Amino acid sequence: MSCDFKALATPGVQGLHPYLPGKPVEELERELGISDIVKLASNENPRGPGVQVRQAVSNVVTELSRYPDSNGFELKRALSRKFDIAENCITLGNGSNDVLDLLGRTFIRSGDEVIYSEYGFLVYALVTQAMEANAVVTPAKAYGHDLDAMAAAITERTRMIFIANPNNPTGTWLGEAELRAFLDKVPSHIIVVLDEAYTEYVALEDFPDGLNLLAEYPNLVVTRTFSKAYGLAAMRVGFAVANDAITDLLNRIRQPFNVNAIALAAAVAALNDDAYLAESVRLNSEGMVQLEQGLEKLGLEWIPSAGNFLTVDMQQDAGPLYQALLHEGVIVRPVANYGLPNHLRISIGLPNENQRCLDALAKVLSA
Ligand SMILES: *Cc1c(COP(=O)(O)O)cnc(C)c1O
C-alpha cells in the first residue's frame, strides 16, 4: 500500500495553496491553437531586454561550465554604487520572491503572527503559511494598506509585517509621511518588509524611497526586483537591503548559488542602462493614460495605480470575461484569488498591445 505522503509533510506545507501565475503565452497557444497573443498578465516589462543586457548574456555563455560567483560581487558592487548602500547590506535572491522566502525562513517561527493587508501580494501569505505562522490580515482601506489597522494589529506575538509600496494587485501606494508614522509605531524587534517591486515607476510627490529609511529603522528590510522596470523577469534576480546583522542571517540560509551567472551578468548590465529604465518608465506612463482613456470610454472604473498595471472593476463576475478575452488572444490576470472576483488586473503593454486589449474588452463586454 502506498504511503500517505501528504501526512508526512510539515503542517505548513500541507496547508499551502500553490501560487497561480499568469497564463503563459505558449500554454494559451497550445490550448486554443491561436497565435498573435498579447500577454498583459504578469506586470512584465513589455519591451524585451535592452541591447546591453543581450550583449552581457551572450558574453557569459562561455563561462557556463563554472559555478557563478556565490557572493555576486559585481552585482553587489554595482548596486552599492548606484544606490549608495554598503555591500554587506545587500542580499541577492532568485527574484525578490526568493528574498521574501529567506526572510520568512530566517525570522518566522511556528505560532508567530505575521501581519499583511487584505489584497496584499500572495507570496506573503505563502511564506507565512509555510512557516506555520498565523496570518493577521488587516482589512484594506480604499483597496490599499490601512496602516492604522496594521499598527493596531501588532501583538506580543507579531514577528513580521509585509508592506508592498506600490501594492500588487491593487496599484495603491503609501506616502512617506504615513509610512514613517507607521514605522515609528512598530517595536524594533518586529521585522518590517517593505516590498518595492514597482518603485521605479513612481514619480509622485511624497513617495518614500525605502532605502533612505533604513538608517533610521534598523528593523526595516527593503526588497527590490529586476523583474519589472528593469525588464528581466525571466532571469530571476531580486535583492534585499537591510542592516548588516539581518543581511548576515539572510546570507546564512541563502543557497550558495541562488542567483545564476547569466542572471548576475544581465542584472549588472540592466543596472547600468539608465536609458532603458527611463524609456520603460516613460512608456508605462503613456500606456497607463492610453489604457485609462480607453477604459473610460468603455464605462469602466479602475483602482488608481502607481505601478505598471491597472486593476479594473468589471462590475460583474470577471471570470467569464477573462475566459472570453483568452479567446480574443488577450491574457490578463483574474484576481478572484485575492478576494477581487469582479476585477481584472491588466498590465500596461506596448501601445498596440494596450489597444488590442481595449478592443478585445469592448468586444467581450458587448457580447
Ligand atoms: C512582481 C512582484 C515581485 C517580484 O517578484 P520577483 O520574484 O522579483 O520576480 C515582488 N513583489 C511584488 C508585490 C510583485 O508584484
The ligand as an ORCA input file, in Angstrom:
! r2SCAN-3c Opt
* xyz 0 1
  C       6.286     41.153     -9.198
  C       6.413     41.324     -7.721
  C       7.573     40.963     -7.060
  C       8.761     40.487     -7.829
  O       8.916     39.149     -7.831
  P      10.258     38.550     -8.431
  O      10.408     37.282     -7.680
  O      11.365     39.517     -8.126
  O      10.047     38.373     -9.886
  C       7.652     41.160     -5.707
  N       6.638     41.715     -5.029
  C       5.530     42.107     -5.636
  C       4.465     42.773     -4.859
  C       5.374     41.905     -7.001
  O       4.242     42.261     -7.604
*
